[in-house]
Amino acid sequence: GAAVWSRRRSRAVYARDLSGEGKGTASAAEAARAADFLLIGVPDGAIAGVVLGLHRARALKAGQTLIHLSGALPAAALKVRAGLRLGALHPIQTLPTAEEGIRRLPGSFFGIEGSPGMLPVLGAIVLKLDGIPLRVPAENKPLYHAAMAMACNHVTALAAASTEMLVKAGLPKAQVLQALLPLMRGTVDALARRGVPRALTGPVARGDAGLVAMHLAALQAKMPDLLPLYVTCARQALRVARAKGLGAKQARELNRILHL
């Protein structure tokens, strides 16, 4: 059988009802004592404390499997005693709500990492979820997770910056995000079809230094706080443009403008 525990009882009931399995327990230790397999889904900074608490409550025993869901921490973060089988399972997907997560997980990749012998176990779990396992070296997990943050969280941050710029440009606030979404979806579709660097379009990809200079001047005059963000993104776009085949002369001129 399965057991579910959360600091908030309503969360435990919600998880139980959503999964259709498990029973509520009075404590995490009670849930863990009878378990052979523990899945720990707490914020990264709380993982060590939760596992240490289980260990002090004598809820962990040799042979148990412990898995956390952190993308940045290694499975070794779970080690508080010998004899445990440790793993990390990180869905490479945005999960704003549990319901949306359930819909989006099939077909998603999962970063997996763990103690010897755990990769087949983790891979089997991912396949059961209709996902695709992707092995991540433990020592590189912070870099791996930084990449995921850029691809997901920072896209939202860029959308926020773009909407601010459009409102500053005089467009109606209620419509600017809706105006951007087809453009953003088109970019993701192009990435899926053409990949990097071929999906890159726009003034940097064309080597249009004059237009980029106009962008910089407009930001400097109207939204100087966003100028460094634009420059950083344009410099990265220039690296991609060079890989796509942008000529050396055009690249030098863009590089000069972007490093003034």
N, C-alpha and C positions, 0 to 999 in steps of 0.2 A: 504494500500500500504506500501511499504518498501522504506527506504532511506539509502544511504551509504555515509559515510564521512571519509576522511583520510587527513592528513596534505599534502600528495602528491596526487595530482589529478589523476595521472596515477594509483596509487594503488586503489583508489576508483573505477575508470573505470574497472580495472582488476577484482576487487571483484564483481562488478555488472555483468560483462560479464560472470564470472565463475559461479555465482549463477543463472544467468538468471532472477534475480529479482532486484527491487530497482531502484532508480534514484539518480543521484548525487546532492549534496547540497553545498551551498557556505560556510557553517560553521557547526560545530558540534552542536551548539545551534539550528540552523535551523532544522537539522535532528531530534533533540530531542524534540522540542516543540510540534510537531504534533504526537509524538509517544506514544504508551501505553507500548511498550516493547523495552528496549534498551539493546543491546549486546555490551559490551566494550572490545575490543581486543587490548590492549596496553601493553607495558612492565610493570612489577609489580610496579616499582618505579614511573610510570606516572599515575597510576590509580587514586590516591587521587587528583592530580592536575586536571585531566580531569573532574572528578565529581564536584570538587569545582568550576571549571570554568563554568560548566553547571548550577550549582546552582546560581552563581553570575549573570549569563545571564538570570536568571528567566526562564530557559528551563525545569526545573523539577517541577512536580506537584504531589500532593497526589494521590495515586493509581497506579502510574507508577511502572513497573517492571524493575529493573536494574540487569543485570547479568554480571559478569566479568569472565575471563578465566584463572585466576591465580590458580596455584596449592598450593601456599604457603600462600596466604593471605585469611583471612576470608571474607565472604560476607559483614560483618560489615564495611569493609574498604570503602564501597560505601555510608555509611550513612552520609549525610550532612543536612538532614532535616527529620522531622517526616512524616509518611504516605507513605513511599516508600516500595515496596516489593523487598527484596534483595536476590540475589542468586550468587553462584559460581559454575561454570561448567568447569571441567578440564579434557580434553581427556588424558587418559593414553596411549599415543602413540607418537612416534617420527614423527614430521611433517617438514621435511627439505624443502619441497615446498608445495604450495597449492594443486597442482595436486596429489602429492603422498599422502598428507593428506586425500584427498577425497577417494582415493583407500583404505587407511588403516583403516579409522574410522569404517566402518561396522565390527561388531564383537569385537570391542575394549571396554574396560571398561572406564567409566567416573566417576571421583570423583565429588560428588555433596554435597552441603552444603548451608544452607540459613536460612532466617528468618522464623518464624512459618507459616506453610501453603505452603511454597515454594517447599518442597521436591517432592510432587506429580507433580508440574509443571515442575521441572527440570527432574524428571524421565520420564515424557511424552516426553520432548524434546529429551532425550537420546534415547528412544525407536524409535522415529521418524527417528533418524539417524542410526537405526539398531545397536545401542550400548547397553551396559549393565550398569545400574546405580549402583554406589557403594557409600554408605553414608560415609562421612569422618567427624569426630568430629572437630568443628572449632578450638578448642584449640590445636589439634594435627596436624594441617595442615603443619607446618614447618617440622615435623618429617616425615610425609607422603611424602612431596615433596623431602626431602633428600633421601628417599628410591627410589623414581622414578629416581632421578639423578644418584644414584649408579647403578641401573639396566639398564639405558640407556646411559647417558653421560660417565660414568666411564668405561663402556665396550669399548667404542671407545678409551678412554685413555689407557686402558690395551692393546688393539690391537696395539696402537702406540708404547707402550713400548716393546711389543713382536716383532714387526717388527724391531725396533732398535736393539734388542738383536740378531736377526737373521742376520741382515746386519753385525753386529760386529763379528758374528760367521763365516762370509765369504760367506754367501749366496747372490745371486744376488738381488739387491734392487728392480728390476722391478717385481720380482716374489714372494717376501716373503708374501705380504698380500694375494695374491691368494692362496698361500700354506696354510695359516692359516684359510681362510674362511670355507672350508669344515669341519675342526675341530671345529670351533665355531658353525657352523650350527648343527653339530652332537651333540654338548653339549646342545644346545637349544632343539633339538628334544628329547634328553634323559630326559631333565627336563619336557617336555610336557608329555612324556610317563611314566616316573618313579617318577618324583617329587624330592623334597629335603627330606632326604639326599641321597636317593638311586642312584641319577644320578652322584654323585661324584665318580671320578676315579682318577688314578694317584698315585704317590709315597706317598703322605700324607694319602690317603685313604687306601693304602696297609700297612702303617706303616714302610715304607722303609726309615729309618733315614739316612742310609749311602748315598743314592742317594740325599736326600735333602741337606745333608752336602756338597756334590759335587756341587750342584747348588749354594749354598751360597759362596763356595770358588771361583767358576768361576765368579760370580758377583762381589765379593770383588776385584778380580784381574783385571777384564776387564771393569766392569761398576758399580763402587761402588755407583753412584748416584741412581741406580735402586734397590739396595739392600734393603733399607727400605720398598719399595713398595712390593717386593717379600715376605719379612718377614711378613708384615701385612696381605697379602692375604693368606699366608701359615698358619698363626695362625688362621684365620677364617676357612680355610679348615680343620684344626685340630678339631675345634669345631664341624663341620659337620661330620667329620670322626668318632668322638666319638658317635654322635647320630646314625650313621650308624652301629656301633658295634665294632669299633676298640678297641682292648684290652688295659687295663690300663697300662701295662708295655711298650708297643709300644708308647702309647700316652705320657708317662712320658719322654721317650727318645727324641721324637720329640719336646716336649715342652722345654726340656733342650737345644737342639740345636738352637731352634728358639728364645731363650732368652739369648744367649751368648752376 
